[in-house]
Amino acid sequence: FLLWIGLYNLLGAFVLMAMHSERFANTVLKTATEIIAAPYSHGPFGRLWLWWAASVQLFLGGVMLLATRWTVQPQVEISLAVVGVYLVMWAVLIFGAKTPKYGRGRYVTHVLWIAQIAWGLWSVFGA
């Protein structure tokens, strides 16, 4: 779990960095995934938010990858922390993505968050 989800987060950090291009961000968020309904624009703090999100995701992905070399107990704790972060992000999606500016692609993100949460819990309690 930690290896693959860590690599996934590192990839996500680089995608967020690439989203500094409004054209690329619009292609990802509106055209390809239909997460948003209106054309994407960074707005006044969009680039700042992207740097913050990419930096945090890069750090967390790195911690997850490093944790693969640790003993089992710290791996369990990191995995549970990751599940906690994913639960918070899923809650943000549930409560924050209700406005009309979000498209039908947001429903697929529910499946993504639930799958990641279930995978993390399975890796801790089921494996």
Buried (B, 14 or more C-beta within 10 A) or exposed (E): BBEEBBEBBBEBBEBBBEBBEBEEBBBBBBEEBBBBBEEBEBEEEBEEEBEEBBEBBBEBBBBBBEBEEEEEEEBBEBBBBBBEBBBEBBEEBEEEBEEEEBBEBBEEBEEEBEEBBEBBBEBBEEE
